[in-house]
Amino acid sequence: MNKPSVTVLGLGLLGHAVARTFLDAGHPTTVWNRTAAKADDLVAAGAGRAADPVAAAQASDLVVLVVLDQAAAGELLAAMGETLAGRTVVNLTNGTPEQARELDTVVRGFGARYLDGGVMAVPPMIGSREALILYSGAADAFAEHRATLDVLATPDFVDTDPGTAALYDLALLSAMYGMFGGVYHALAMISNAGIKTTEFGPRIETWLQAMLSVVREGAEEVDSDHFATDVSNLAMNDLIFPNFFAASEELGVRTDFLEPHRRLMAEAVAAGYGGDSLMRVVTLLRRPPGNVSASD
């Protein structure tokens, strides 16, 4: 049985991995990149090289964009224009929810269907079950092409609003970067203390895995707007936070990642939320502190 053909436009690290994975899975794959030489090894492996974006779109019913930014994606869509009619566009380019909605409008204007994708993986993970790609937009297009998209990563259709995948993507990445900020600071402290970070790293991993158990409980607190706790409240954490700064200063470590957290905790305590859990900080981020009601 012949597998559906696929077109991939954009052959950076991620785009190249996407095209290679389709090709290795037996899908006839057409590729296009502004710098044509980036497609040479894929063409040598059996991919078709499109002369321009229009020819690339004509080659397949499933057109996948993996370009630098949403401006570049918009330019490609404009170049392909009515050629997209009847096709499905999958945009794996990182962007904002509103950008995804704008591109959805453009694609539907050309008579095509749009799926926005949030890639929760680095390029070497593409093609593995550990990789996850979030999709939102045209549900019928996702159902039709799910088997093809499945070769890239575990597919997760999250909503018919085309902006939801981008929202989830950025929210998940913000959690990752926040966690890494703490990891950076911890490793800087340990390294400046003259201890091998390779010896301490496993302790960080074990500790963070244990602490991740609070995420679901915290989400319930946010949804219920109830932050009472008898475990570790904001006032207690605010009291000990100066120790992080004193120890960091002694070790010659910058406190860039700690300072915003310290300010938010101090602001929450000053607003009367000292008895609440750390998750109360979410409400300070979500709306002006003056509009937040203190817990009973």
KEKE-3310 file (N, C-alpha, C; in steps of 0.2 Angstrom, whole numbers, plus 5000, padded with zeros to 4 digits):
npx = (5004:5003:5010:5004:5010:5021:5025:5038:5043:5057:5072:5079:5087:5077:5067:5074:5075:5062:5058:5067:5063:5050:5053:5061:5051:5044:5036:5033:5042:5043:5054:5058:5069:5075:5089:5095:5105:5104:5095:5102:5107:5095:5088:5097:5094:5082:5072:5061:5066:5059:5057:5052:5041:5028:5028:5032:5020:5011:5015:5010:4997:4998:5005:5019:5026:5041:5049:5059:5052:5035:5033:5040:5033:5021:5025:5028:5016:5008:5015:5013:4999:4984:4987:4986:4973:4962:4971:4980:4988:5001:5008:5023:5030:5037:5027:5015:4999:4990:4996:4995:4981:4979:4986:4979:4967:4972:4976:4963:4957:4963:4957:4961:4965:4970:4982:4990:5005:5013:5029:5035:5049:5067:5076:5084:5075:5064:5053:5053:5044:5045:5045:5034:5020:5010:4994:4982:4967:4960:4950:4945:4955:4966:4962:4961:4975:4982:4988:5000:5006:5009:5021:5031:5030:5022:5006:4995:4980:4973:4964:4951:4952:4964:4975:4977:4987:4999:4998:4999:5011:5020:5017:5021:5035:5038:5037:5048:5059:5059:5061:5074:5081:5082:5090:5102:5106:5108:5118:5128:5131:5136:5147:5155:5158:5167:5164:5161:5150:5144:5144:5134:5123:5114:5107:5100:5091:5084:5077:5070:5061:5054:5047:5039:5027:5019:5013:5000:4992:4994:4988:4975:4972:4973:4963:4952:4953:4958:4969:4974:4985:4994:5007:5019:5020:5018:5024:5033:5042:5046:5053:5065:5071:5081:5092:5096:5101:5112:5120:5123:5130:5141:5147:5150:5140:5129:5112:5101:5091:5084:5079:5067:5057:5059:5054:5040:5036:5038:5029:5017:5016:5016:5003:4995:4994:5002:4999:4995:4998:5013:5007:4999:5005:5003:4991:4995:5003:4994:4984:4982:4988:4980:4967:4965:4958:4961:4965:4953)
npy = (4994:5011:5025:5041:5055:5069:5086:5096:5111:5121:5118:5118:5113:5106:5105:5098:5086:5082:5080:5070:5060:5057:5053:5041:5034:5029:5038:5046:5060:5078:5091:5108:5122:5138:5140:5130:5119:5113:5103:5093:5080:5074:5073:5065:5053:5050:5060:5072:5087:5102:5116:5128:5136:5135:5124:5115:5114:5109:5096:5088:5083:5086:5098:5104:5116:5121:5133:5148:5158:5165:5175:5172:5160:5165:5172:5162:5155:5165:5165:5153:5153:5151:5138:5130:5126:5114:5107:5102:5112:5111:5119:5119:5129:5139:5150:5163:5162:5170:5173:5161:5160:5170:5165:5154:5160:5165:5153:5146:5155:5153:5141:5130:5118:5121:5116:5120:5117:5112:5109:5098:5094:5091:5092:5079:5070:5068:5057:5048:5039:5047:5060:5073:5081:5094:5098:5109:5116:5112:5099:5089:5088:5084:5071:5065:5065:5059:5047:5049:5060:5054:5047:5056:5060:5057:5061:5074:5080:5096:5106:5114:5127:5136:5142:5136:5126:5133:5141:5131:5125:5136:5139:5127:5127:5138:5134:5125:5133:5141:5131:5127:5139:5138:5127:5131:5141:5133:5124:5134:5138:5126:5123:5135:5133:5123:5110:5096:5097:5086:5077:5082:5084:5073:5074:5085:5081:5071:5078:5087:5079:5074:5086:5089:5083:5092:5100:5096:5097:5111:5116:5113:5121:5134:5134:5133:5144:5144:5144:5140:5133:5122:5118:5124:5140:5156:5167:5160:5155:5168:5173:5165:5167:5177:5171:5163:5173:5178:5167:5165:5177:5176:5165:5171:5171:5176:5183:5183:5174:5172:5184:5189:5180:5182:5195:5194:5185:5193:5203:5197:5193:5206:5210:5203:5189:5180:5168:5159:5147:5144:5144:5155:5165:5164:5171:5184:5186:5184:5194:5212:5215:5222:5218:5206:5196:5194:5178:5170)
npz = (5000:4995:5003:5009:5001:5006:5008:5013:5019:5022:5029:5041:5057:5063:5053:5044:5051:5052:5038:5035:5043:5038:5026:5029:5034:5023:5016:5001:4999:4996:4996:5000:5001:5005:5004:4993:4994:5006:5005:4999:5004:5007:4995:4989:4996:4991:4991:4983:4975:4976:4964:4968:4980:4976:4967:4977:4985:4975:4975:4985:4996:5009:5017:5025:5036:5042:5047:5050:5057:5061:5052:5041:5038:5034:5023:5014:5013:5007:4995:4990:4989:4980:4976:4986:4988:4994:5000:5015:5027:5038:5051:5059:5065:5078:5087:5092:5100:5093:5081:5075:5074:5064:5053:5051:5046:5034:5027:5026:5018:5006:5003:5009:5023:5040:5052:5067:5075:5090:5094:5105:5108:5104:5089:5087:5093:5085:5077:5087:5101:5112:5109:5107:5099:5099:5092:5084:5077:5062:5065:5057:5047:5055:5059:5047:5043:5053:5054:5046:5052:5064:5063:5065:5079:5095:5093:5098:5098:5103:5102:5093:5091:5083:5089:5101:5102:5101:5112:5123:5120:5122:5136:5142:5138:5145:5158:5158:5155:5167:5177:5172:5175:5189:5190:5183:5192:5204:5200:5197:5210:5216:5208:5210:5223:5223:5220:5211:5198:5192:5201:5210:5201:5200:5212:5211:5200:5206:5217:5210:5203:5214:5218:5208:5210:5216:5206:5200:5211:5213:5202:5204:5215:5209:5200:5208:5216:5229:5241:5253:5265:5276:5275:5269:5269:5260:5268:5276:5267:5261:5272:5273:5261:5259:5263:5252:5244:5252:5253:5240:5236:5244:5238:5225:5215:5203:5205:5196:5192:5204:5209:5203:5208:5221:5223:5219:5229:5240:5237:5237:5251:5257:5252:5260:5259:5266:5272:5263:5250:5239:5227:5226:5220:5206:5204:5205:5194:5185:5185:5189:5205:5214:5211:5216:5228:5245:5254:5265)
capx = (5000:5007:5009:5003:5015:5021:5030:5041:5046:5061:5076:5084:5088:5070:5064:5078:5073:5055:5059:5071:5058:5044:5057:5063:5045:5042:5032:5036:5043:5046:5057:5060:5072:5078:5096:5094:5110:5102:5091:5106:5107:5088:5087:5101:5091:5076:5067:5060:5067:5054:5060:5050:5036:5022:5030:5032:5013:5008:5018:5007:4991:5000:5011:5022:5030:5046:5053:5062:5047:5029:5033:5043:5028:5016:5027:5028:5009:5007:5019:5009:4992:4978:4989:4985:4966:4960:4976:4981:4994:5003:5014:5027:5035:5035:5024:5010:4992:4986:4999:4992:4974:4980:4988:4973:4963:4975:4975:4956:4956:4965:4953:4964:4964:4976:4984:4996:5009:5018:5034:5038:5055:5072:5077:5086:5070:5059:5053:5053:5038:5046:5043:5026:5018:5003:4990:4976:4965:4955:4949:4945:4962:4970:4959:4963:4982:4985:4993:5006:5009:5011:5028:5035:5030:5016:5002:4990:4976:4971:4958:4949:4955:4971:4980:4978:4993:5004:4998:5001:5018:5024:5016:5025:5042:5040:5039:5054:5064:5059:5065:5081:5084:5084:5095:5108:5108:5111:5125:5133:5133:5140:5153:5159:5160:5173:5162:5160:5143:5142:5142:5128:5117:5109:5103:5095:5086:5079:5074:5065:5056:5049:5044:5034:5021:5014:5010:4993:4988:4994:4983:4968:4972:4972:4956:4947:4955:4959:4977:4976:4990:4997:5013:5024:5016:5022:5027:5039:5047:5049:5057:5071:5073:5087:5098:5099:5105:5118:5125:5125:5135:5147:5150:5151:5135:5123:5105:5096:5085:5080:5076:5060:5053:5059:5050:5034:5034:5037:5023:5011:5015:5014:4996:4991:4993:5007:4997:4993:5003:5016:5003:4996:5009:5000:4986:4999:5005:4988:4980:4985:4988:4975:4961:4965:4955:4965:4961:4950)
capy = (5000:5017:5029:5047:5060:5074:5091:5099:5117:5123:5112:5119:5107:5103:5104:5092:5080:5080:5077:5063:5055:5055:5049:5035:5030:5027:5043:5050:5067:5083:5096:5115:5127:5144:5138:5123:5114:5110:5097:5088:5073:5071:5071:5059:5048:5049:5065:5076:5094:5107:5122:5134:5135:5133:5117:5111:5113:5105:5089:5084:5085:5088:5103:5105:5121:5121:5139:5152:5162:5165:5180:5168:5156:5169:5174:5156:5154:5170:5163:5147:5155:5147:5132:5127:5124:5107:5104:5103:5115:5109:5123:5117:5134:5141:5157:5165:5159:5175:5172:5154:5161:5174:5161:5150:5164:5165:5147:5145:5160:5149:5135:5124:5117:5123:5114:5123:5112:5114:5103:5097:5089:5093:5088:5072:5066:5067:5050:5043:5040:5051:5066:5075:5087:5096:5101:5112:5119:5108:5093:5084:5087:5080:5064:5062:5064:5057:5041:5051:5064:5049:5045:5061:5060:5056:5067:5076:5086:5099:5110:5116:5134:5135:5145:5133:5122:5138:5142:5125:5125:5142:5138:5121:5129:5143:5130:5122:5138:5142:5126:5127:5144:5136:5122:5135:5144:5128:5122:5139:5138:5120:5124:5140:5130:5119:5103:5093:5097:5079:5073:5085:5084:5068:5076:5090:5077:5067:5083:5090:5074:5074:5092:5089:5081:5098:5103:5095:5100:5118:5118:5113:5127:5140:5133:5134:5150:5142:5143:5139:5128:5121:5115:5129:5146:5161:5170:5156:5155:5174:5174:5161:5168:5181:5166:5162:5179:5179:5162:5167:5183:5173:5161:5175:5169:5181:5180:5185:5170:5172:5190:5190:5176:5185:5201:5191:5183:5199:5207:5193:5194:5213:5211:5199:5182:5176:5162:5155:5143:5147:5145:5161:5170:5164:5176:5190:5186:5183:5200:5216:5213:5226:5215:5199:5195:5190:5172:5171)
capz = (5000:4995:5009:5007:5000:5010:5007:5019:5017:5028:5031:5047:5060:5064:5047:5041:5055:5050:5031:5035:5046:5033:5020:5031:5035:5017:5013:4996:5002:4992:5000:4997:5006:5002:5002:4990:4995:5012:5003:4995:5006:5007:4988:4988:4999:4988:4991:4978:4976:4972:4962:4971:4985:4972:4965:4983:4987:4970:4975:4990:4999:5016:5016:5032:5036:5048:5045:5056:5062:5058:5046:5035:5036:5031:5016:5010:5012:5001:4988:4987:4987:4978:4975:4993:4989:4995:5004:5022:5029:5045:5053:5065:5067:5084:5087:5097:5098:5089:5075:5073:5071:5058:5048:5049:5042:5028:5024:5024:5013:5000:5002:5013:5030:5044:5058:5070:5079:5095:5094:5112:5107:5100:5082:5087:5096:5080:5075:5093:5104:5117:5106:5107:5095:5100:5086:5085:5071:5058:5067:5051:5044:5059:5058:5040:5042:5059:5053:5043:5057:5069:5062:5068:5086:5098:5091:5103:5096:5109:5102:5086:5091:5080:5093:5107:5102:5102:5119:5127:5118:5126:5143:5144:5138:5151:5164:5157:5156:5174:5180:5171:5178:5195:5189:5182:5199:5208:5197:5198:5217:5218:5205:5214:5230:5221:5220:5204:5197:5190:5207:5213:5197:5201:5218:5208:5197:5211:5221:5206:5202:5220:5219:5203:5213:5218:5200:5199:5217:5212:5197:5207:5219:5204:5197:5214:5219:5236:5242:5260:5266:5282:5274:5267:5266:5257:5273:5278:5261:5261:5278:5272:5254:5260:5264:5245:5241:5256:5251:5233:5237:5247:5233:5219:5210:5202:5208:5191:5192:5210:5210:5201:5212:5228:5222:5219:5236:5245:5235:5240:5258:5258:5250:5265:5257:5269:5275:5257:5247:5234:5220:5226:5215:5200:5203:5204:5187:5180:5184:5194:5212:5217:5209:5219:5234:5250:5256:5272)
cpx = (5004:5005:5008:5009:5015:5026:5032:5045:5050:5065:5082:5085:5082:5067:5067:5076:5066:5055:5062:5066:5053:5047:5058:5057:5042:5037:5035:5036:5046:5048:5059:5064:5075:5085:5095:5099:5108:5098:5095:5106:5100:5087:5091:5098:5084:5070:5067:5062:5063:5058:5058:5044:5030:5023:5029:5025:5010:5010:5014:5001:4992:5006:5013:5027:5034:5051:5055:5057:5040:5028:5035:5037:5023:5018:5027:5020:5006:5009:5015:5002:4987:4980:4987:4978:4966:4966:4976:4988:4995:5009:5017:5032:5032:5032:5019:5003:4989:4989:4996:4985:4974:4982:4983:4968:4965:4974:4968:4954:4958:4962:4956:4963:4970:4976:4990:4999:5014:5023:5037:5044:5060:5073:5079:5080:5064:5059:5052:5046:5039:5045:5036:5025:5011:5000:4984:4974:4959:4955:4949:4951:4966:4968:4962:4971:4986:4990:5000:5009:5012:5018:5033:5036:5023:5012:4997:4986:4972:4965:4957:4951:4962:4976:4981:4985:4999:5004:5001:5009:5022:5023:5021:5033:5043:5041:5046:5060:5065:5063:5072:5085:5086:5090:5102:5111:5111:5118:5130:5136:5138:5147:5158:5161:5166:5171:5160:5152:5140:5141:5135:5122:5112:5104:5098:5089:5081:5075:5068:5059:5051:5045:5038:5027:5016:5011:5002:4989:4988:4989:4976:4967:4970:4965:4951:4948:4955:4966:4979:4981:4993:5004:5019:5021:5021:5026:5034:5044:5050:5054:5064:5074:5080:5093:5101:5103:5112:5123:5127:5131:5142:5151:5152:5147:5130:5116:5100:5090:5081:5077:5069:5055:5053:5054:5042:5031:5033:5031:5017:5010:5013:5006:4992:4990:4999:5005:4995:4999:5007:5012:5000:4999:5006:4995:4989:5001:4999:4984:4983:4983:4982:4968:4960:4963:4960:4961:4958:4955)
cpy = (5006:5022:5036:5051:5066:5079:5095:5105:5120:5117:5114:5113:5103:5101:5098:5086:5077:5077:5071:5058:5053:5051:5042:5030:5028:5032:5046:5058:5072:5088:5103:5119:5132:5143:5131:5118:5110:5104:5092:5081:5070:5069:5065:5052:5046:5054:5069:5083:5098:5113:5128:5132:5132:5126:5112:5109:5109:5097:5085:5087:5088:5092:5105:5111:5121:5127:5143:5155:5162:5170:5176:5163:5159:5171:5168:5154:5159:5168:5157:5148:5150:5139:5127:5124:5117:5104:5105:5106:5113:5114:5122:5123:5137:5149:5158:5162:5164:5174:5166:5156:5165:5170:5156:5153:5164:5159:5145:5150:5157:5143:5129:5124:5118:5119:5117:5117:5115:5108:5103:5092:5093:5089:5081:5067:5064:5060:5045:5044:5045:5058:5067:5081:5088:5100:5104:5115:5114:5101:5087:5083:5083:5073:5061:5060:5062:5052:5044:5055:5060:5047:5050:5061:5058:5062:5068:5082:5089:5103:5112:5124:5133:5138:5141:5129:5127:5140:5137:5125:5130:5141:5132:5123:5134:5139:5127:5127:5140:5137:5126:5133:5142:5131:5126:5138:5139:5125:5127:5139:5132:5121:5129:5138:5125:5111:5102:5093:5090:5075:5076:5085:5079:5070:5081:5086:5074:5072:5086:5085:5074:5080:5093:5087:5086:5101:5102:5098:5108:5120:5118:5119:5133:5139:5135:5140:5149:5140:5142:5133:5128:5118:5120:5135:5151:5165:5167:5156:5162:5176:5171:5163:5173:5177:5164:5167:5180:5174:5163:5172:5180:5169:5165:5173:5174:5178:5182:5181:5170:5178:5191:5186:5179:5191:5199:5189:5188:5203:5203:5193:5201:5214:5207:5192:5178:5169:5157:5151:5147:5148:5151:5166:5169:5169:5183:5191:5187:5190:5205:5214:5216:5223:5208:5200:5191:5184:5174:5168)
cpz = (5000:5000:5006:5006:5005:5007:5013:5016:5023:5030:5036:5051:5061:5058:5043:5044:5053:5043:5031:5038:5042:5028:5023:5033:5029:5014:5007:4998:4997:4997:4996:5003:5002:5000:5000:4992:5002:5011:5000:4997:5006:5000:4986:4991:4996:4988:4985:4979:4972:4970:4966:4976:4981:4970:4971:4985:4982:4971:4980:4993:5006:5015:5023:5031:5042:5046:5051:5060:5058:5052:5040:5033:5032:5024:5011:5008:5006:4995:4985:4985:4985:4976:4981:4993:4989:4998:5012:5024:5037:5047:5059:5067:5073:5083:5092:5095:5093:5082:5072:5070:5065:5052:5046:5045:5035:5024:5022:5019:5006:4999:5005:5020:5034:5051:5061:5075:5084:5096:5101:5111:5103:5094:5083:5090:5091:5077:5081:5097:5110:5115:5106:5103:5096:5094:5088:5078:5068:5061:5062:5048:5048:5059:5052:5040:5048:5058:5051:5048:5063:5069:5065:5076:5089:5096:5096:5100:5102:5108:5095:5086:5088:5084:5100:5108:5104:5110:5124:5126:5122:5133:5145:5143:5143:5157:5164:5158:5164:5178:5179:5174:5185:5195:5187:5188:5203:5206:5198:5206:5219:5215:5208:5220:5229:5221:5213:5203:5194:5196:5210:5208:5198:5207:5215:5204:5201:5215:5216:5204:5208:5220:5213:5205:5215:5212:5200:5205:5216:5207:5200:5212:5215:5202:5202:5217:5227:5237:5249:5261:5273:5282:5274:5264:5263:5263:5276:5273:5260:5266:5276:5265:5255:5260:5257:5243:5245:5254:5244:5232:5239:5242:5226:5214:5209:5204:5203:5191:5198:5211:5209:5206:5219:5228:5223:5226:5241:5244:5238:5247:5260:5257:5255:5263:5260:5271:5269:5254:5242:5228:5220:5221:5208:5199:5203:5197:5183:5179:5190:5201:5216:5216:5212:5226:5239:5252:5263:5277)
residu = (MET:ASN:LYS:PRO:SER:VAL:THR:VAL:LEU:GLY:LEU:GLY:LEU:LEU:GLY:HIS:ALA:VAL:ALA:ARG:THR:PHE:LEU:ASP:ALA:GLY:HIS:PRO:THR:THR:VAL:TRP:ASN:ARG:THR:ALA:ALA:LYS:ALA:ASP:ASP:LEU:VAL:ALA:ALA:GLY:ALA:GLY:ARG:ALA:ALA:ASP:PRO:VAL:ALA:ALA:ALA:GLN:ALA:SER:ASP:LEU:VAL:VAL:LEU:VAL:VAL:LEU:ASP:GLN:ALA:ALA:ALA:GLY:GLU:LEU:LEU:ALA:ALA:MET:GLY:GLU:THR:LEU:ALA:GLY:ARG:THR:VAL:VAL:ASN:LEU:THR:ASN:GLY:THR:PRO:GLU:GLN:ALA:ARG:GLU:LEU:ASP:THR:VAL:VAL:ARG:GLY:PHE:GLY:ALA:ARG:TYR:LEU:ASP:GLY:GLY:VAL:MET:ALA:VAL:PRO:PRO:MET:ILE:GLY:SER:ARG:GLU:ALA:LEU:ILE:LEU:TYR:SER:GLY:ALA:ALA:ASP:ALA:PHE:ALA:GLU:HIS:ARG:ALA:THR:LEU:ASP:VAL:LEU:ALA:THR:PRO:ASP:PHE:VAL:ASP:THR:ASP:PRO:GLY:THR:ALA:ALA:LEU:TYR:ASP:LEU:ALA:LEU:LEU:SER:ALA:MET:TYR:GLY:MET:PHE:GLY:GLY:VAL:TYR:HIS:ALA:LEU:ALA:MET:ILE:SER:ASN:ALA:GLY:ILE:LYS:THR:THR:GLU:PHE:GLY:PRO:ARG:ILE:GLU:THR:TRP:LEU:GLN:ALA:MET:LEU:SER:VAL:VAL:ARG:GLU:GLY:ALA:GLU:GLU:VAL:ASP:SER:ASP:HIS:PHE:ALA:THR:ASP:VAL:SER:ASN:LEU:ALA:MET:ASN:ASP:LEU:ILE:PHE:PRO:ASN:PHE:PHE:ALA:ALA:SER:GLU:GLU:LEU:GLY:VAL:ARG:THR:ASP:PHE:LEU:GLU:PRO:HIS:ARG:ARG:LEU:MET:ALA:GLU:ALA:VAL:ALA:ALA:GLY:TYR:GLY:GLY:ASP:SER:LEU:MET:ARG:VAL:VAL:THR:LEU:LEU:ARG:ARG:PRO:PRO:GLY:ASN:VAL:SER:ALA:SER:ASP)
# end
